[in-house]
């Protein structure tokens, strides 16, 4: 008899190319993953995976078997969803993919409340690089920022993230407070090698808007980092001026650890969207997740 748990282990091994990462994702010992794969191979009488010191890859037979396993897992999940929909209760595992900065600054502080609201729901959150495409069958919901390519997934707006320029009192102690965007030129700025929520690039030109007026400033980048969340720490440490999410630094401003620079000037807000397969449009767990974010932050609202 087929054990769906063994199939689940096999699918996650194929996705992560690692017994260790698959075990971590499923929250089980690595030995459980090894035994599950061994049971499948013994029952089928074939080798499904090739193990090396660096990674695990599928054999040709394993590739064929994987496609069938994924269908079976999806059908089993749909059966669970159908029961859950009848009862109206979100349950099972919700797999969410999100940019690193969004996960750390927004999902991290709020998901504790979410899982308390839905005790029968297990949340699996995976951090994504800005240019990392979601693999089919890997996520239930993916959060994306900025321009979206046609992926065949449903796209729903979540929120806008408003940004501002901030620096610590320590850094500003011996500096003249900027009055116009041009006053930023001689000052030390903290920039990123990706945008606020993960899209790659070199962001040393700041585009600031006041009403209908737009100014572009090629800032003096003294520190450049790949993770936008580090900008916050660097600004607190007095390394210079950084563009930060207004909501994330609100407490720092209230307690005097950061000062808003050029408060009338802002970059364009970051647009966030949720992407998910059309088959999950009526899923209680997906609806619960999106509903929670919209209630907490408001669809299309600024955060």
C-alpha positions as CSV (number, residue, x, y, z in Angstrom):
1,X,0.0,0.0,0.0
2,X,1.3,3.5,-0.9
3,X,2.1,5.7,2.1
4,X,1.4,9.3,1.3
5,X,4.0,10.4,3.9
6,X,6.7,8.6,1.9
7,X,5.6,10.3,-1.3
8,X,5.7,13.6,0.5
9,X,9.2,13.0,1.6
10,X,10.2,12.0,-1.9
11,X,8.7,15.2,-3.4
12,X,10.5,17.4,-0.9
13,X,13.8,15.7,-1.5
14,X,13.4,16.4,-5.2
15,X,12.6,20.0,-4.6
16,X,15.4,20.7,-2.1
17,X,18.0,18.2,-3.6
18,X,18.9,17.4,0.0
19,X,17.8,14.9,2.6
20,X,18.8,17.4,5.3
21,X,16.8,20.3,3.8
22,X,13.8,18.1,3.2
23,X,13.8,16.9,6.8
24,X,14.1,20.5,8.0
25,X,11.2,21.6,5.8
26,X,9.0,18.8,7.0
27,X,10.1,19.0,10.6
28,X,11.2,15.4,10.9
29,X,14.6,13.7,11.5
30,X,16.9,13.1,8.5
31,X,16.7,9.4,9.2
32,X,12.9,9.5,8.6
33,X,13.5,10.9,5.1
34,X,16.2,8.2,4.3
35,X,13.9,5.4,5.5
36,X,11.0,6.8,3.4
37,X,13.0,6.9,0.2
38,X,14.4,3.4,1.0
39,X,10.9,2.0,1.4
40,X,9.8,3.5,-1.9
41,X,12.8,2.1,-3.7
42,X,12.4,-1.3,-2.1
43,X,8.7,-1.5,-3.0
44,X,9.3,-0.4,-6.6
45,X,12.5,-2.3,-7.1
46,X,14.3,0.6,-8.7
47,X,16.6,3.4,-7.7
48,X,14.8,6.8,-7.5
49,X,17.6,9.1,-6.4
50,X,21.4,9.4,-6.8
51,X,23.2,10.5,-3.7
52,X,26.5,12.5,-3.9
53,X,28.4,14.4,-1.2
54,X,26.9,17.7,-2.5
55,X,23.3,17.0,-3.5
56,X,20.7,14.5,-4.3
57,X,19.4,14.1,-7.9
58,X,16.6,12.1,-9.4
59,X,17.3,9.2,-11.7
60,X,15.4,9.0,-15.0
61,X,12.8,6.7,-13.3
62,X,12.7,9.1,-10.4
63,X,11.8,12.0,-12.7
64,X,8.8,10.0,-14.1
65,X,7.7,8.9,-10.7
66,X,7.9,12.4,-9.3
67,X,5.4,13.8,-11.8
68,X,2.9,11.1,-10.7
69,X,3.6,11.7,-7.0
70,X,3.0,15.4,-7.4
71,X,-0.4,14.7,-8.9
72,X,-1.3,12.3,-6.1
73,X,-0.2,14.8,-3.5
74,X,-2.3,17.5,-5.1
75,X,-5.3,15.2,-5.3
76,X,-4.9,14.3,-1.6
77,X,-4.6,18.0,-0.8
78,X,-7.7,18.8,-2.8
79,X,-9.6,16.1,-0.9
80,X,-8.5,17.8,2.4
81,X,-9.5,21.2,1.0
82,X,-12.9,19.9,0.0
83,X,-13.6,18.7,3.6
84,X,-12.1,21.9,5.1
85,X,-14.3,24.0,2.8
86,X,-17.4,22.2,3.9
87,X,-16.5,22.8,7.5
88,X,-15.2,26.3,6.8
89,X,-12.0,25.8,8.8
90,X,-8.5,26.5,7.4
91,X,-6.4,23.4,8.1
92,X,-3.4,21.5,6.8
93,X,-0.1,23.1,5.7
94,X,0.0,26.6,4.1
95,X,3.2,27.1,2.0
96,X,4.1,30.8,1.6
97,X,7.0,32.1,-0.4
98,X,8.1,35.7,0.3
99,X,11.0,38.1,-0.3
100,X,13.5,38.1,2.6
101,X,12.9,41.7,3.6
102,X,9.1,41.4,3.6
103,X,9.2,38.1,5.6
104,X,11.5,39.6,8.2
105,X,10.0,43.0,8.6
106,X,6.3,42.3,8.1
107,X,5.4,38.6,8.2
108,X,7.7,37.7,11.0
109,X,6.1,40.1,13.5
110,X,2.5,39.2,12.5
111,X,2.4,35.5,11.8
112,X,2.4,34.5,15.4
113,X,-1.0,36.1,15.7
114,X,-2.1,34.4,12.5
115,X,-1.2,30.8,13.6
116,X,-2.9,31.5,17.0
117,X,-6.1,32.3,15.1
118,X,-6.0,29.1,13.1
119,X,-4.7,26.3,15.4
120,X,-5.3,23.6,12.8
121,X,-3.1,25.3,10.2
122,X,0.6,24.7,9.9
123,X,2.6,27.6,8.3
124,X,5.6,26.8,6.2
125,X,7.4,30.1,5.2
126,X,10.2,30.0,2.7
127,X,12.4,33.0,1.9
128,X,12.9,33.9,-1.8
129,X,15.5,35.9,-3.7
130,X,14.1,38.7,-5.8
131,X,14.8,36.9,-9.1
132,X,13.9,33.4,-8.0
133,X,10.9,32.1,-9.9
134,X,8.4,30.0,-7.8
135,X,8.6,26.3,-8.7
136,X,5.2,24.8,-9.6
137,X,3.8,22.9,-6.7
138,X,6.2,24.4,-4.2
139,X,4.0,27.1,-2.8
140,X,0.4,27.8,-2.1
141,X,0.9,31.6,-2.0
142,X,3.8,33.7,-3.2
143,X,4.2,37.4,-2.3
144,X,5.9,39.5,-5.0
145,X,6.9,43.1,-5.2
146,X,7.1,45.5,-8.2
147,X,6.5,44.5,-11.8
148,X,5.1,41.0,-12.3
149,X,5.6,38.7,-15.3
150,X,2.7,36.6,-16.6
151,X,3.0,33.4,-14.6
152,X,-0.4,31.9,-15.2
153,X,-1.2,32.5,-11.5
154,X,-4.0,34.6,-10.0
155,X,-2.7,38.0,-8.8
156,X,-4.3,39.9,-6.0
157,X,-3.1,43.3,-4.6
158,X,-2.0,43.2,-0.9
159,X,-0.6,46.5,0.1
160,X,1.7,49.4,-0.5
161,X,4.9,49.9,1.4
162,X,5.8,53.6,1.9
163,X,9.5,54.5,2.2
164,X,11.4,57.5,3.7
165,X,15.0,58.6,4.2
166,X,16.3,58.1,7.8
167,X,19.5,58.6,9.7
168,X,20.6,58.3,13.4
169,X,21.1,61.4,15.6
170,X,24.8,60.2,15.9
171,X,25.4,60.5,12.2
172,X,23.5,63.9,11.9
173,X,25.4,65.4,14.9
174,X,28.1,67.0,12.7
175,X,26.0,67.2,9.5
176,X,23.8,69.9,8.1
177,X,20.2,68.6,7.9
178,X,19.3,68.3,4.2
179,X,16.6,70.7,3.1
180,X,16.4,69.6,-0.6
181,X,17.2,66.3,-2.3
182,X,20.3,67.9,-3.8
183,X,21.6,68.4,-0.2
184,X,22.1,64.6,0.0
185,X,25.0,64.7,-2.5
186,X,27.9,65.2,0.0
187,X,26.3,62.9,2.7
188,X,27.0,59.2,3.3
189,X,24.2,57.0,2.1
190,X,23.4,53.3,2.6
191,X,22.3,51.6,-0.6
192,X,21.4,48.1,-1.7
193,X,22.2,45.7,-4.5
194,X,18.5,44.9,-4.6
195,X,15.4,46.9,-4.0
196,X,13.3,47.2,-0.8
197,X,11.8,43.7,-1.3
198,X,14.3,41.8,-3.3
199,X,14.5,42.8,-7.0
200,X,18.2,42.8,-8.0
201,X,20.1,45.8,-9.2
202,X,22.3,48.7,-8.2
203,X,20.1,51.3,-6.4
204,X,22.4,54.3,-6.0
205,X,20.0,56.8,-7.7
206,X,17.2,57.8,-5.4
207,X,14.0,59.1,-7.1
208,X,12.2,61.3,-4.6
209,X,8.8,62.9,-5.2
210,X,7.0,65.8,-3.5
211,X,3.5,66.0,-5.0
212,X,4.0,66.2,-8.7
213,X,7.7,67.2,-8.4
214,X,10.3,64.5,-9.0
215,X,14.0,64.7,-8.2
216,X,16.7,62.2,-9.0
217,X,19.8,62.1,-6.9
218,X,22.9,60.0,-7.5
219,X,23.8,59.5,-3.8
220,X,27.2,59.0,-2.3
221,X,27.0,55.3,-1.5
222,X,29.4,54.6,1.4
223,X,27.9,51.2,2.2
224,X,26.1,48.8,-0.1
225,X,24.5,45.6,1.0
226,X,22.5,42.8,-0.7
227,X,19.8,42.5,2.0
228,X,17.6,45.6,2.5
229,X,16.9,44.7,6.1
230,X,20.5,45.4,7.0
231,X,20.0,49.0,6.0
232,X,17.9,49.5,9.1
233,X,20.7,48.2,11.4
234,X,23.3,50.3,9.6
235,X,21.3,53.4,9.9
236,X,20.8,52.9,13.6
237,X,24.6,52.4,13.9
238,X,25.3,55.8,12.4
239,X,26.6,54.6,9.0
240,X,24.6,57.1,7.0
241,X,21.2,57.8,5.5
242,X,19.0,54.9,4.3
243,X,15.7,54.5,2.6
244,X,13.5,52.5,5.0
245,X,9.9,51.3,5.3
246,X,8.1,54.0,7.3
247,X,6.1,51.5,9.4
248,X,9.2,49.4,10.2
249,X,11.1,52.3,11.8
250,X,8.1,54.0,13.4
251,X,9.1,53.0,16.9
252,X,12.8,54.0,16.3
253,X,11.6,57.5,15.3
254,X,9.2,57.8,18.3
255,X,12.0,56.8,20.7
256,X,14.6,59.1,19.0
257,X,16.9,56.5,17.5
258,X,16.2,57.6,14.0
259,X,15.3,61.0,12.4
260,X,13.3,61.4,9.2
261,X,15.2,63.2,6.5
262,X,13.3,65.3,3.9
263,X,9.9,64.3,5.3
264,X,8.0,65.9,2.3
265,X,10.0,63.8,-0.2
266,X,9.3,60.0,-0.7
267,X,10.3,57.4,-3.2
268,X,7.5,55.6,-5.1
269,X,5.8,53.1,-2.8
270,X,6.5,49.4,-3.2
271,X,3.5,47.5,-4.5
272,X,3.0,44.0,-3.1
273,X,0.9,41.3,-4.6
274,X,-0.2,37.7,-3.7
275,X,0.1,35.1,-6.4
276,X,-1.5,31.6,-6.2
277,X,-3.0,28.9,-8.5
278,X,-6.6,29.3,-9.5
279,X,-7.4,25.9,-8.0
280,X,-6.8,27.5,-4.6
281,X,-9.0,30.5,-5.1
282,X,-11.6,29.0,-2.8
283,X,-9.2,27.3,-0.4
284,X,-10.0,28.2,3.2
285,X,-6.3,28.4,4.2
286,X,-5.4,30.8,1.3
287,X,-8.5,32.9,2.0
288,X,-7.6,33.0,5.7
289,X,-4.0,34.1,5.0
290,X,-5.0,36.8,2.5
291,X,-7.9,38.0,4.6
292,X,-5.6,38.3,7.6
293,X,-3.1,40.5,5.7
294,X,-5.9,42.6,4.3
295,X,-7.6,43.1,7.6
296,X,-4.3,43.9,9.3
297,X,-2.9,46.2,6.6
298,X,-5.8,46.9,4.2
299,X,-5.8,45.9,0.5
300,X,-3.8,48.5,-1.4
301,X,-3.3,50.6,1.7
302,X,0.0,52.1,2.7
303,X,1.9,50.4,5.5
